[in-house]
Amino acid sequence: MANFNRVPQRAEWTERRLIDLAAFDKGHVVACQPDPVTGSRPYIGADSFTGAFKQFTTDPVAVLCEPTDVLMLWDGERSGLCATGLCGAIGSTVARLRPKSGTDGRFLYHQLARHFAWIQARRTGTGIPHVPKDIGNTLFLLFPTDPAEQSRIAAILDTVDEAIAKTEAVIAKLKQVRAGLLHDLLTRGLDENGQLRDPIAHPEQFQDSLIGRIPLAWEVFSLEELLDRVPNALRSGPFGSALLKQELKESGIPLLGIDNVHVEHFVTDYRRFVSHEKFLELKRYAIRPLDVMITVMGTVGRCCVVPDFVGTALSSKHVWTITFDRKRYSPHLACWQMNYAPWILRQLRRDEQGGVMTAIRSETLRNLLFPVPSLSEIQAIEVLLQNSTNQICAEKALMPKLVALKSALMTDLLTGRVRALADLEFG
């Protein structure tokens, strides 16, 4: 761990103008091609700050940058955003800040990142926003006079950045793995040994059906056939005068809508409420634990399962709420099918108008065809997918902690409040 020493004053720190710390050069438009050739350099524009290069140039008049330079987006919505560690030719919307003697480029990058909001608040331009031309004279930055201390501070912040980047990469990889697993489980399922069925090695284990090729052990039923035998198992509403705007309350029993239904995720952000008396009047629209909800307004077709901890709440006319017979089918499997299965998505597109899905009719939902494995296979599928989801959630839970650590370190180290002196041990 780092050996930080708190000091009561910053005698070894100074405040200097940005122009005194780095030399500015603006990029310009150059001839580019999509593929690298001998002698070409990556063309760095607004979409290249992550290091993903889509264009290359051999133009001799291009403004070049080295990994020790700091790059700043000069124009556009994200103007003021900085990057470093890149090598190539900068575009017309990018400025190169080349550190002057005594300035560590990585430290400068972190200081500018800390001042991103300050820069954005001072942008100019009525159409496309720009970094103010006088930023070199108006932005003052705190710096330790010792370049070695600058480097130590930058190294600490770089380490946290690397941890954040690695966590993001792990999350992306886990999501990719889960997407593949989800596709395989929804189309091939698991055999009696808990292994994915192989349609190539064992074609005899598969059959043709109304929704395509599925395992021989599966059946196909309509959504209506899979509904629970309870009143209003498929419902949307209330409509019209049944619930007036003036009857909504600031607290009470939640009225759920499209803002609560995300893909595979129920959001407990309640914004509309009704009184207990109104709830009793509209109780036919009450949600039940593990109901499936699908949006019919906004982003039509988003689907999630209502967690059993939600308690008393009403669904609204902007969603369909579905109560499945859990002795025959799983709400979670239904949700995965409705979000991702190509045969379900094809059926939902029947309600498209002009290539846009504006609503989902009751008839369309009732007639949706679902492949139905045995309950034991459904449970095995759920376990695998839930384990995969838990892995992703565990990695995601690290991100706020790393971001908070980065913010705290930036506040302390980039102001001199906490020093990174020569006896630093970090690792």
N, C-alpha and C positions, 0 to 999 in steps of 0.2 A: 504494500500500500504506500501511498504518497506520504512523505513526512512534511506536513505543512507547518509553517511557523507564522503565528499571528503577530503582527507588529502594529503599534499604535499610530504610525504615520508612514507616508509614502515618500520619504526623502529621495529615494532612488527611482522614483517614477516621475514622469513629466507628461504634460498635455500638449499635443502638437496637432497642427492642421494636417488633413489628409494629403494635401499637395506637398507637404514637407516630408512625407513618408513614402510616397510612391509617385512615379511618373505616369501620366495618362496618355493613352493612344486609343483612338476609336477605330474600329474595324470598318470595312466598306464592302460593297458588293463585288464579288469576283466570279469568274467562270467556274462552274462545278460540274462534276459527273457523279453518277450514283455508285461507281465501283472504284476502288483504289487502283492506281497504276504506278509504274516505276517513277519515283520522285514526287509522288503526290503526298499531301498532308490532309488529315481530317479537317473538314470545314465545321467550325464550332459556332452554332447559332443557339437560339433560345431552347431548342429541344435536345441539345447535346450536352447540357451541363451534367448529366448523369454518366457521361462517358460513352453513350450509345451514338455512334456516328452513322449518318445516313448519306452524307455527301463528302466528296473529296475534291481537292483543287491542286493544280500545279501553277496557278497564276502567280507570276513573279512579283506582282505588286501587293500581294496579300500581306496583311499585318499578322505576324507570327507570334505565338505565345509559347512559353516554356512551362514546365511543371511548377517552377518556383513563382510564376506570376499569379496574380489574383485577377479573375475575370468577373465583370459585373454586367448584368443585363441592363442596357441603357434605355431601352424603349419597350413599351408593352405593359400588360397588366401585372406582370411579375417584376417589373423594373426595380432595380435595387438588389435583386437576388445575386449572390456571389458563388463562385466556384474556384477551386484551385487544383493543382495536380494534373492539369490537362496540357496536351501538346498538340498544336495544329495551327490553323489559320482562322482568325476570328471573323465573324460576320458583321454586317452593318449595324446590328442591334446590340452589339457587345463592345465593351470597353476593356482594354488591358491596363491593369495597374501593375507596373513593374517596381518592386520594392527597391528603395534607395539604400545606400550603405547604412548599416546599423539597424535595418528593419528586417525582421524575419517574416517571410511571406505567409507562412501558416498562421502565425500570430495575427498578422494583419487580416487574414481571411476571417478568423474567429471574431475579431473585433467588429468587422463590418457586418458579419452575420448577426451579432448582438444588436447592431444599430439598424437592422432591416426595417423595422416599423418606423423609426425616425426618418429614414430615407423615403419610404413610401408616403409618409405624411407631407412631404415637401416636394412631391413631384409636380411637374408643370405640364401644360398641354391640355387643350380642350377636348381633343379627340383621343389620340393615342398618348397615354401618359409617358413622360420622360423623366429621367434623373435630372435634377437641376444642374445647369451648366457650371454653377459656382460651388458645387459640392466640395471641391478641393479646398476652398477657402472657408466654407461655413461649417464643415464637419470637423470637430476636434476630438481626438482619440487619446485615451490614456495609454502610456507605454512605459515599461521598465527600460531604463537607459542601458541595461546590460542585455545585449542580444542573446546571450546564453540563457538568461531567465525567460526571455520571450520564447525561445525554443523549448524550454522545459514545460512552460504553460501550454504551448501548442501541442506538445506530445501527450500531455494528460488529456486534453480535449479530443485529440485525434483518437486516443484509445477508446473513449466513450463513443465517439462517432462510429468506430469500427464495430463495437459491440452492437450498436443500433443497426448498422448495415447487415451484420451477420444474422441478427434476429429477424430482420425483414426478409432476408434471403431464405432462412429456414421456414418462415411462415409461407412464403411463396411456393417453396418446394412441397411443403405439406399439403397446401391447397391443390397443387397439381396432382399429387399422389391421390388425394381424396377424390378429385374429379374423375380420375381413371378408375378408382375403386368403385365409385358410385355408378359409373356407366356399366361396369362389369356386373355388379350386383343386381342392377335393375334389368339387365338383359339376359344374364346367365344364371344368376342365383348360386346357391351352394348345394352340393350333393350331401348325401348322408354322412360323409366324413368331414364335412365343413370346408371342402375345397371348391373353388370355382369350377363350374362345369365347363368342359372344353368342346365347343361345337365342331372343331376340326377333327380332334382325336376321337370324339364320340358323337357323331351326328345323330345316332339313333336316340340320344337323350333329348332331342329337340323336335319341335313340331311347328307347322305353319298354323297361324291363327289370324283372326280379323285385325290384329294390331301388328302382325309380323311374326318373325321367328322367335319362339319362346321355349323354355324347357318343357319337356313332355309332362312333367309332374305338375305343371301349373294349369290353372283354369282361367277363363276370362269372364268377368262379370261387369255389368254396368254399375255406375255409381249408385243409381237408385236401388239396385239389388243389395248393395253393401251398407245402406243406411240403417241406423239403429231403429228399432221399433218403438220410438218415442214421438210425442207430438212435435211437429215442426222440426224434424231432423235436418231439413234443408230450408234455410230461411234468409231473407234479406229485408230490411226495413228498420224502422217504421217510415212510412211515406206520407207526404202531404200534411194534412191537418192533424194527423195522429201525434206529431211532435213538432210544435212550433218553435221558432228560434227564441222567442221570449221565455220559453219554458226551460231553457238550458240554464244551469246553475254554475257557480264558481267552485262548488264542492258538492259532494254527495256520492251517488253511484255512477261510476265511469260509463260513458258512451263511447264505445270503441269504433275506430275508423281506419282509414288507409294509413294514417301516420303510426298506427300501432302494428301494422303488418308489413314486415320486411321479409326478404327471401330467407326462409328457414329460421327466422328470428322474430319473436314477439317483443315489442318495445313497450315497456311499462311507463310511457310518458303520457299521462292522462291530461287532456286539455278541455274536455267537455263532460258535463255531469248532468244528472237529473235527480229530482227528489225521490225519496222512497215511495211516495204516493204515485208518482209518474211511473216508476219502475214496476210497481204492482199492476198498473194499467197496461203496461207494455211487456209483461213478463214472457210472452210468447217469443220475444226476441232475446231472452236471457242466454248468455253463453254458458256452456257446460265445460268442465275440465276435459282437456285434450280434444276439444273441438278443433276442426281445421277451418281456417279463415282464408279467403282468397279475395283480392281486391277487384272491384269492378269500376273504379274511377281512378284517375291519375295514371300511374303505371299499372295497367290492367294485367292481372294474372299473377301478381306476387302472392306467395302462399306461406303460411306458417301454422304451427300448432299452438293452441292456447295452453300455457303452463297451468298445472293444477293449483298453483298458489295464487292465481289471479283473484279468485273469489267471485263475489257478486258483481256483474257488469252486464251491460246491454250491447248487442251488436247494432250496426247502423245500416242504412240503405246503400252505403258505399262499399260494402263487403257482402259476400256470401259466407254464411256460417254453416258448417256441415258437421253433423254428429254421426260418426261411423259406428257400426256394430263391432265392438272390439273383440267379440268372440269369433269374428270371421275375418277381420281386417285391421290393420294397424294405422292409426292416424299419422304416425311418422312416415310410414312407407307411402301413404297416400300423398303426404306433403312432398316428399322427394319426387314422386312420380309427377305431380302437378307442376313442380318447379323445373324439372329437368328432362323427363322422359319424352323422346321425340314423338311417340305415338299420342301422348296426351296433348302436347303442344300443337300437333297437326289437327287434332279434334277441336281444340279451342279456337284455332284460326278460322273456323267456320263462321265465327261472328265478326270477322274483320270487315271493315268497310274502307275501300280504297287503300288496302294494305295496312290499315291501322286498326288495332283492336280497341274499340271505344266502350265496349261493355261485354258482359257474359250473360247470356240468357239462361233461364232456369232449365229449359229443354236441353240446351247444350250440356249443362252440368249433369243432368240426370242421365243423359245418354253416353257420358264418358265411359270408355271401356278400360278396365284395369286388369292387368295380369295378377292372379291371386295364387301365391305359394301356400304351402301348409303353414299353420301357426308356428310350428317349431322352426321352420326355415325362416319365417319372418323374424322371429326372435333372434336367430343367429345373424341375420343381415343387420338388424338394429344394433346388436352388440358391436359388430365390426365398424359400422359407420359412426356409432357414438364414441368408440375409442379413438377413431381418427379425428373426430370433432374435438374431443378433449385435448388431444395433442396440440391442435391449432390454438385452442383457447389458452392453454398453458403458456405457449410462446407469446401470444398476444398480451397476456397478463404482465409479461416482463417489460413491454414497451413503455407504458406510463412511468414505470420506475426508472428506466434508463433515461427517458426524456426529462423527468424531474431531476435526476442526478446531473444531467448535462446542464440544465438551467441553473441549478445551484452552483455548480462549478464555474460556469461562465460569470455569474454574478460575483462570486468571490475572487476568482483568479484574474479576471479581466479588469478589475477595479483596483487591484493591489490590496484588497482587504485581507486576503489570505495569500501568503507568498509561497512560491516554489523555489526554494533556495538551492544552493549547490549540493547540499547533502541529500538531495531528493533520491528516494528509492521508490521506484514505481514498477509494479509488475505482478 
